[in-house]
Amino acid sequence: MSGANQSFVSKSLLSAQPAPASEKGPWHWAKKNLFATPKDVVLTVLAVALLAWAIPHLVDWLFVHAVWNGTDRTFCATTVQGGTQPDGWNAACWAFVRAKFLVFMFGLYPPDERWRPILVAILMIIGFAPLLIPSAPRKGLNAIIAFFVLPVISFFLLHGGFGLETVETERWGGLLVTLVIAFVAIAVSFPFGILLALGRRSKMPVVRMLCVIFIEIIRGVPLITVLFMASYMLPLFMPQGWTVDKLLRAVVGVSIFTSAYMAEVIRGGLQAVPKGQFEGADSLGLGYWQKMRLIVLPQAIKLVIPGIVNTYIGMFKDTSLVAIIGMFDLLGIVRQNFSDANWASAVTPVTGLIFAGFTFWLFCFAMSRYSGFVERHLDTGHKR
């Protein structure tokens, strides 16, 4: 009897079979995602028709008939005949962007000293690459170098030190200011956001109340208000005759604002950690900070990676608001150059704004893609 039963038991795994032809390939994908229902068919046809009409016009305006070379506005003010556009239209003026490119990158930073921010960018890439690569060793040492050593070296290189000429922050501008504010805000808001989130969940009433008041007040006002307060009220608390650098005021305002939002993102992750993880850490005899550092926070942060990156993307775009207090970031310096009479034309503002928007999109898209990579590496277990 046992021998008869064994004859029905397979001793080897079946070989993998290919998917049915109807369940793979581009046609199956299109049928599933674009033509699944009559409504999908109508929407797909309308979308294809709209793209077929718009893309040739955009390509013509942006590339085919665009002005790539020129020395002044007369090259961009010349109308173009033919193409997919009506006769007498003006194409994009990329000659304006080419002529002002270094200004868009560095602002009024002295041309002979622009090697300094370029060197800082190279050092930052070298310093942060090991932190961004999961398999790179010595993460603790790399973090110390990236967040403590490199900022000090970068400040002296950019502002003046090591025998270099002093360049006041009023002369900084463009993408340089955008990246400086964004980097400092990211570096400051993450640890402060964690502390605020832990403080809001604290069992000590005074600590919890102070954290709640700080978070709710900052989240309840626009970033413009915070920047105004940092710019005009912060100097009032300084001793007589002291002043605060304008860039430092902007950095403080953006960092404070981002910290409050980061605190709520982290708090959401802490609440998502199962209660059993806290109890398990307590049963092992771990102290509060050991429990948070080794057990709870790694799980909480892993769960809210999309929220963290979303906050940073929003903050990166909001750096353009520093123009209100007299700082010219990338968008601010682009808009400032619209008033250059040598380049004033009908298409100059649109071309400059497209360039600024595309630059912001590149950085935001890179952050989004990297967050997706980190999620896949950590394998959160959520459907993407």
C-alpha positions as CSV (number, residue, x, y, z in Angstrom):
1,M,0.0,0.0,0.0
2,S,2.8,2.4,0.9
3,G,4.5,1.5,-2.4
4,A,1.3,2.4,-4.3
5,N,1.1,5.7,-2.6
6,Q,4.7,6.5,-3.3
7,S,4.1,6.0,-7.0
8,F,1.9,9.2,-7.0
9,V,4.6,11.4,-5.4
10,S,6.8,13.3,-7.8
11,K,10.5,13.4,-6.8
12,S,11.4,16.4,-9.0
13,L,10.0,19.9,-9.6
14,L,8.2,20.6,-12.7
15,S,10.1,22.8,-15.2
16,A,9.0,26.4,-15.5
17,Q,6.6,27.0,-18.4
18,P,6.5,30.1,-20.5
19,A,3.5,32.5,-20.1
20,P,0.7,32.1,-22.6
21,A,1.2,34.2,-25.7
22,S,-2.0,36.2,-24.9
23,E,-0.7,37.2,-21.5
24,K,2.5,38.9,-22.5
25,G,3.9,41.4,-25.0
26,P,3.1,45.0,-25.8
27,W,-0.4,44.2,-27.1
28,H,-1.4,42.5,-23.9
29,W,-0.1,45.5,-21.9
30,A,-2.0,47.9,-24.2
31,K,-5.2,45.9,-23.9
32,K,-5.0,45.7,-20.2
33,N,-4.0,49.3,-19.5
34,L,-5.4,51.3,-22.5
35,F,-8.3,49.4,-24.0
36,A,-9.8,47.4,-21.1
37,T,-13.2,49.1,-21.2
38,P,-15.1,51.3,-23.7
39,K,-14.3,54.4,-21.5
40,D,-10.6,53.5,-21.6
41,V,-10.8,53.3,-25.4
42,V,-12.3,56.7,-25.8
43,L,-9.9,58.3,-23.4
44,T,-6.9,56.6,-25.1
45,V,-8.0,57.8,-28.5
46,L,-8.5,61.4,-27.3
47,A,-5.1,61.4,-25.5
48,V,-3.3,60.1,-28.6
49,A,-5.1,62.7,-30.8
50,L,-4.1,65.5,-28.4
51,L,-0.5,64.3,-28.3
52,A,-0.3,64.0,-32.0
53,W,-1.5,67.6,-32.3
54,A,0.7,69.1,-29.5
55,I,4.0,67.2,-29.9
56,P,4.9,68.5,-33.4
57,H,4.2,72.1,-32.3
58,L,6.3,71.7,-29.1
59,V,9.2,70.1,-31.0
60,D,9.1,72.9,-33.5
61,W,9.0,75.6,-30.9
62,L,11.6,74.1,-28.5
63,F,14.1,72.6,-31.0
64,V,13.6,72.7,-34.7
65,H,13.1,76.4,-35.2
66,A,14.6,77.5,-31.8
67,V,17.4,80.1,-31.8
68,W,20.5,78.5,-30.4
69,N,23.1,81.1,-31.1
70,G,23.0,84.9,-30.8
71,T,24.5,87.9,-29.0
72,D,21.4,90.0,-28.3
73,R,17.6,90.2,-28.5
74,T,17.5,90.8,-32.2
75,F,18.2,87.1,-32.9
76,C,15.3,86.1,-30.7
77,A,12.9,88.8,-31.9
78,T,13.1,87.6,-35.5
79,T,10.0,85.8,-36.6
80,V,10.0,82.4,-38.2
81,Q,8.0,81.4,-41.3
82,G,6.7,77.9,-41.9
83,G,6.8,74.8,-39.7
84,T,3.7,73.6,-37.8
85,Q,3.2,77.0,-36.3
86,P,1.4,80.0,-38.0
87,D,3.6,82.3,-40.0
88,G,5.3,85.1,-38.0
89,W,5.7,83.2,-34.7
90,N,8.7,83.3,-32.4
91,A,10.5,80.1,-31.4
92,A,12.4,79.4,-28.2
93,C,15.4,81.6,-27.5
94,W,18.0,79.2,-26.1
95,A,20.7,81.8,-27.1
96,F,19.5,83.7,-24.0
97,V,20.1,80.7,-21.8
98,R,23.5,80.1,-23.3
99,A,24.6,83.7,-22.8
100,K,23.3,83.7,-19.2
101,F,24.1,80.1,-18.2
102,L,27.0,80.9,-15.9
103,V,25.0,83.6,-14.2
104,F,22.1,81.2,-13.7
105,M,24.6,78.8,-12.0
106,F,26.6,81.1,-9.8
107,G,24.9,84.5,-9.7
108,L,27.3,87.4,-9.2
109,Y,30.0,85.1,-7.9
110,P,33.4,86.5,-9.3
111,P,34.1,84.7,-12.7
112,D,37.8,84.1,-11.7
113,E,36.6,82.4,-8.5
114,R,33.9,80.1,-9.9
115,W,36.3,77.2,-9.7
116,R,35.6,77.2,-5.9
117,P,31.9,76.2,-6.1
118,I,32.7,73.7,-8.8
119,L,35.3,72.2,-6.4
120,V,32.7,72.1,-3.6
121,A,30.3,70.3,-5.9
122,I,32.9,67.7,-6.7
123,L,33.8,67.2,-3.0
124,M,30.1,66.9,-2.2
125,I,29.6,64.2,-4.8
126,I,32.7,62.3,-3.6
127,G,31.6,62.7,0.1
128,F,28.0,61.6,-0.4
129,A,28.5,58.8,-2.9
130,P,29.5,56.3,-0.2
131,L,26.3,57.2,1.8
132,L,24.1,56.7,-1.2
133,I,25.5,53.3,-2.2
134,P,24.1,50.7,0.1
135,S,27.0,48.3,-0.2
136,A,29.7,50.9,0.6
137,P,31.4,50.2,4.0
138,R,32.1,52.6,6.9
139,K,28.8,54.4,6.8
140,G,29.4,56.1,10.2
141,L,32.7,57.6,9.1
142,N,31.3,58.6,5.8
143,A,28.4,60.4,7.6
144,I,30.8,62.3,9.8
145,I,32.8,63.4,6.8
146,A,29.7,64.3,4.7
147,F,27.7,66.2,7.4
148,F,30.4,67.7,9.6
149,V,33.7,68.0,7.8
150,L,32.6,68.8,4.2
151,P,30.2,71.6,5.2
152,V,33.0,73.4,7.1
153,I,35.5,73.0,4.2
154,S,32.8,74.1,1.8
155,F,32.0,77.2,3.8
156,F,35.6,78.4,3.8
157,L,35.9,77.6,0.1
158,L,32.8,79.4,-0.9
159,H,32.9,82.4,1.5
160,G,36.7,82.8,1.9
161,G,39.4,81.1,3.9
162,F,42.6,79.2,3.4
163,G,44.0,82.5,1.9
164,L,41.2,82.8,-0.6
165,E,39.4,86.0,-1.5
166,T,36.3,86.7,0.5
167,V,33.1,86.5,-1.5
168,E,30.1,87.9,0.5
169,T,26.9,85.8,0.3
170,E,25.1,88.8,-1.3
171,R,27.1,87.9,-4.5
172,W,26.0,84.3,-4.4
173,G,23.0,83.4,-6.6
174,G,21.5,81.0,-9.0
175,L,21.7,77.2,-8.6
176,L,24.5,77.7,-6.1
177,V,22.1,79.3,-3.6
178,T,19.3,76.8,-4.3
179,L,21.6,73.8,-3.6
180,V,23.2,75.4,-0.5
181,I,19.8,76.1,1.1
182,A,18.4,72.7,0.1
183,F,21.4,70.8,1.4
184,V,21.5,72.6,4.8
185,A,17.8,72.3,5.2
186,I,17.9,68.5,4.5
187,A,20.9,68.0,6.8
188,V,19.3,70.0,9.7
189,S,15.6,69.0,9.3
190,F,16.1,65.3,9.4
191,P,17.6,64.9,12.9
192,F,15.5,67.8,14.3
193,G,12.4,66.2,12.8
194,I,13.2,62.9,14.5
195,L,13.7,64.7,17.9
196,L,10.4,66.7,17.5
197,A,8.5,63.5,16.6
198,L,9.9,61.7,19.6
199,G,9.2,64.7,21.7
200,R,5.6,64.8,20.6
201,R,5.2,61.2,21.7
202,S,7.0,61.7,24.9
203,K,5.4,60.9,28.2
204,M,6.9,64.1,29.7
205,P,4.1,66.7,29.5
206,V,6.3,69.8,29.2
207,V,8.4,68.3,26.4
208,R,5.3,67.0,24.6
209,M,3.6,70.4,24.9
210,L,6.6,72.4,23.6
211,C,7.0,70.1,20.6
212,V,3.3,70.2,19.8
213,I,3.3,74.0,20.0
214,F,6.3,74.3,17.8
215,I,5.0,71.9,15.1
216,E,1.5,73.3,15.0
217,I,2.6,76.9,14.8
218,I,5.2,76.4,12.1
219,R,2.8,74.1,10.0
220,G,0.0,76.6,10.5
221,V,1.8,79.5,8.7
222,P,3.1,79.8,5.1
223,L,6.8,79.5,4.4
224,I,6.8,83.1,3.3
225,T,5.8,84.2,6.8
226,V,8.6,82.1,8.3
227,L,11.1,83.6,5.9
228,F,9.9,87.1,6.8
229,M,10.3,86.4,10.5
230,A,13.7,84.9,10.0
231,S,14.8,87.9,7.9
232,Y,13.3,90.8,9.9
233,M,12.6,89.5,13.4
234,L,15.7,87.4,14.0
235,P,18.1,90.5,13.9
236,L,15.9,92.0,16.7
237,F,17.1,89.4,19.1
238,M,20.7,90.0,18.3
239,P,23.0,92.3,20.5
240,Q,23.3,95.9,19.4
241,G,25.5,96.3,16.4
242,W,25.3,92.6,15.4
243,T,23.8,91.5,12.2
244,V,22.8,88.1,10.7
245,D,23.8,87.1,7.2
246,K,20.9,87.2,4.8
247,L,21.7,83.7,3.5
248,L,21.9,82.4,7.0
249,R,18.4,83.8,7.7
250,A,17.0,82.0,4.7
251,V,18.7,78.8,5.7
252,V,17.3,79.0,9.3
253,G,13.8,79.8,8.0
254,V,13.7,76.9,5.5
255,S,15.2,74.5,8.0
256,I,12.7,75.3,10.7
257,F,9.8,75.0,8.3
258,T,11.0,71.7,6.9
259,S,11.7,70.3,10.4
260,A,8.1,70.7,11.5
261,Y,6.8,68.8,8.4
262,M,9.5,66.2,8.8
263,A,8.4,65.6,12.4
264,E,4.9,64.7,11.3
265,V,6.2,62.3,8.7
266,I,8.4,60.6,11.2
267,R,5.6,60.5,13.7
268,G,3.5,58.7,11.2
269,G,6.2,56.1,10.8
270,L,6.5,55.6,14.5
271,Q,2.8,55.0,14.9
272,A,2.9,52.4,12.1
273,V,5.5,50.3,13.9
274,P,3.6,47.4,15.6
275,K,3.3,47.7,19.4
276,G,5.0,44.3,19.7
277,Q,8.3,45.8,18.5
278,F,8.3,48.2,21.5
279,E,7.4,45.5,23.9
280,G,10.0,43.2,22.5
281,A,12.7,45.8,22.9
282,D,11.5,46.4,26.5
283,S,11.7,42.7,27.2
284,L,15.3,42.7,26.1
285,G,16.1,45.3,28.7
286,L,17.0,48.0,26.2
287,G,17.0,51.6,27.3
288,Y,14.8,54.3,25.6
289,W,17.5,55.6,23.2
290,Q,18.8,52.1,22.5
291,K,15.2,50.9,21.7
292,M,14.6,53.9,19.4
293,R,18.0,53.7,17.7
294,L,18.2,50.0,17.2
295,I,14.7,48.8,16.9
296,V,12.0,51.4,16.3
297,L,13.5,54.2,14.2
298,P,15.0,52.0,11.5
299,Q,11.5,50.4,10.9
300,A,9.7,53.7,11.1
301,I,12.0,55.5,8.7
302,K,11.8,52.6,6.2
303,L,8.0,52.9,6.2
304,V,7.9,56.6,5.5
305,I,10.6,56.9,2.9
306,P,8.1,58.2,0.3
307,G,6.9,60.8,2.7
308,I,10.4,61.9,3.6
309,V,11.4,62.3,-0.1
310,N,8.1,64.1,-0.8
311,T,8.8,66.6,1.9
312,Y,12.3,67.2,0.5
313,I,11.0,67.6,-3.0
314,G,8.5,70.2,-1.8
315,M,11.2,72.0,0.2
316,F,13.6,72.0,-2.8
317,K,11.0,73.7,-5.0
318,D,10.1,76.2,-2.2
319,T,13.6,77.5,-2.0
320,S,12.5,79.8,-4.9
321,L,10.6,81.8,-2.2
322,V,13.8,83.2,-0.8
323,A,13.6,85.8,-3.6
324,I,11.1,87.6,-1.3
325,I,13.9,88.5,1.2
326,G,16.3,89.6,-1.5
327,M,18.1,86.3,-2.2
328,F,18.3,85.2,-5.8
329,D,18.1,81.4,-6.3
330,L,17.9,79.8,-9.7
331,L,14.4,81.0,-10.4
332,G,15.0,84.4,-9.0
333,I,18.2,85.0,-11.0
334,V,16.4,83.8,-14.2
335,R,13.6,86.3,-13.6
336,Q,16.0,89.0,-12.7
337,N,17.7,88.7,-16.1
338,F,14.4,89.2,-18.0
339,S,14.9,92.9,-17.4
340,D,18.2,92.9,-19.3
341,A,17.4,95.2,-22.2
342,N,20.0,93.5,-24.4
343,W,17.9,90.3,-24.3
344,A,14.3,91.6,-23.8
345,S,12.0,89.8,-26.3
346,A,8.6,88.1,-26.4
347,V,10.0,84.6,-25.9
348,T,12.9,85.3,-23.5
349,P,10.8,85.0,-20.3
350,V,9.1,81.7,-21.5
351,T,12.4,80.2,-22.5
352,G,14.1,81.1,-19.2
353,L,11.2,79.7,-17.1
354,I,11.3,76.5,-19.1
355,F,15.0,76.2,-18.4
356,A,14.5,76.8,-14.7
357,G,11.5,74.4,-14.5
358,F,13.5,71.7,-16.3
359,T,16.4,72.1,-13.9
360,F,14.1,71.8,-10.8
361,W,12.5,68.8,-12.4
362,L,15.8,67.1,-13.0
363,F,16.8,67.3,-9.3
364,C,13.3,66.4,-8.1
365,F,13.1,63.4,-10.4
366,A,16.6,62.2,-9.3
367,M,15.4,62.3,-5.7
368,S,12.3,60.4,-6.6
369,R,14.1,57.7,-8.5
370,Y,16.7,57.3,-5.7
371,S,13.9,56.9,-3.1
372,G,12.4,54.2,-5.2
373,F,15.8,52.5,-5.4
374,V,16.2,52.7,-1.6
375,E,12.7,51.3,-1.1
376,R,13.4,48.3,-3.3
377,H,16.7,47.7,-1.6
378,L,15.1,47.8,1.9
379,D,12.2,45.7,0.6
380,T,9.5,47.3,2.7
381,G,7.0,44.7,1.6
382,H,4.5,47.3,0.3
383,K,3.1,47.2,-3.3
384,R,4.7,49.8,-5.5
